[in-house]
Amino acid sequence: MHEAKETQVAVIEDEQDLRELIQLYVNHLSGYECKIADDSVESFLKEDFSAIVPEIILLDIGLPGISGI
């Protein structure tokens, strides 16, 4: 029997409390794994994301220095 693959969720959010709340919620959901970055796509790329390709990206549209739109 094959082990079920977890859906990878990437969260890019500059507000720490909200970022941690989203991560807690997503990780609590069965079948989802959340990776977070703090304030930009550049930060996201510097984190340990090279091994995953997220199926879902939650992106803050009001990041400092970059637009999420």
C-alpha beads as a LAMMPS data file, in Angstrom:
LAMMPS data file: protein, C-alpha beads

69 atoms
68 bonds

1 atom types
1 bond types

-500.0 500.0 xlo xhi
-500.0 500.0 ylo yhi
-500.0 500.0 zlo zhi

Masses

1 110.0

Atoms # bond

1 1 1 0.000 0.000 0.000
2 1 1 1.286 3.489 -0.909
3 1 1 1.570 6.170 1.698
4 1 1 -0.690 9.163 0.956
5 1 1 1.235 12.197 -0.263
6 1 1 0.683 15.368 1.731
7 1 1 -0.448 18.455 -0.158
8 1 1 2.261 21.093 0.137
9 1 1 1.035 24.569 1.130
10 1 1 3.345 27.592 0.939
11 1 1 2.490 30.673 3.026
12 1 1 4.181 34.034 2.461
13 1 1 3.020 36.499 5.116
14 1 1 4.913 39.330 6.842
15 1 1 2.803 39.406 10.033
16 1 1 4.248 36.761 12.363
17 1 1 1.073 36.099 14.383
18 1 1 -1.019 35.545 11.270
19 1 1 1.725 33.454 9.631
20 1 1 1.934 31.168 12.678
21 1 1 -1.870 30.909 12.942
22 1 1 -2.164 29.858 9.285
23 1 1 0.659 27.344 9.700
24 1 1 -0.972 25.867 12.804
25 1 1 -4.328 25.555 11.050
26 1 1 -2.942 24.034 7.838
27 1 1 -0.699 21.561 9.673
28 1 1 -3.724 20.477 11.730
29 1 1 -5.583 19.513 8.550
30 1 1 -5.091 15.896 7.556
31 1 1 -3.058 15.540 4.364
32 1 1 -1.535 19.042 4.308
33 1 1 1.940 20.288 5.166
34 1 1 2.669 24.009 5.492
35 1 1 5.927 25.811 4.790
36 1 1 6.215 29.503 5.640
37 1 1 8.261 32.518 4.615
38 1 1 8.149 35.911 6.255
39 1 1 7.989 38.744 3.771
40 1 1 8.787 38.107 0.124
41 1 1 9.189 35.584 -2.622
42 1 1 12.963 36.069 -2.232
43 1 1 12.685 35.032 1.423
44 1 1 10.535 32.098 0.373
45 1 1 13.200 30.944 -2.066
46 1 1 15.948 31.225 0.579
47 1 1 14.079 28.919 2.966
48 1 1 14.191 25.139 2.727
49 1 1 11.717 24.951 -0.142
50 1 1 13.976 23.459 -2.797
51 1 1 12.666 19.960 -2.030
52 1 1 8.974 20.838 -2.451
53 1 1 6.711 22.187 -5.149
54 1 1 3.671 23.622 -3.387
55 1 1 0.265 22.837 -4.820
56 1 1 -1.231 25.774 -2.900
57 1 1 0.352 29.191 -2.287
58 1 1 -1.196 31.644 0.174
59 1 1 0.382 35.012 -0.611
60 1 1 -0.129 38.248 1.319
61 1 1 -1.035 40.961 -1.210
62 1 1 0.441 43.733 0.966
63 1 1 4.042 42.677 1.487
64 1 1 6.685 45.344 2.140
65 1 1 8.568 46.084 -1.063
66 1 1 6.570 43.672 -3.261
67 1 1 2.970 43.297 -4.340
68 1 1 1.240 39.953 -4.042
69 1 1 -1.001 40.833 -6.976

Bonds

1 1 1 2
2 1 2 3
3 1 3 4
4 1 4 5
5 1 5 6
6 1 6 7
7 1 7 8
8 1 8 9
9 1 9 10
10 1 10 11
11 1 11 12
12 1 12 13
13 1 13 14
14 1 14 15
15 1 15 16
16 1 16 17
17 1 17 18
18 1 18 19
19 1 19 20
20 1 20 21
21 1 21 22
22 1 22 23
23 1 23 24
24 1 24 25
25 1 25 26
26 1 26 27
27 1 27 28
28 1 28 29
29 1 29 30
30 1 30 31
31 1 31 32
32 1 32 33
33 1 33 34
34 1 34 35
35 1 35 36
36 1 36 37
37 1 37 38
38 1 38 39
39 1 39 40
40 1 40 41
41 1 41 42
42 1 42 43
43 1 43 44
44 1 44 45
45 1 45 46
46 1 46 47
47 1 47 48
48 1 48 49
49 1 49 50
50 1 50 51
51 1 51 52
52 1 52 53
53 1 53 54
54 1 54 55
55 1 55 56
56 1 56 57
57 1 57 58
58 1 58 59
59 1 59 60
60 1 60 61
61 1 61 62
62 1 62 63
63 1 63 64
64 1 64 65
65 1 65 66
66 1 66 67
67 1 67 68
68 1 68 69
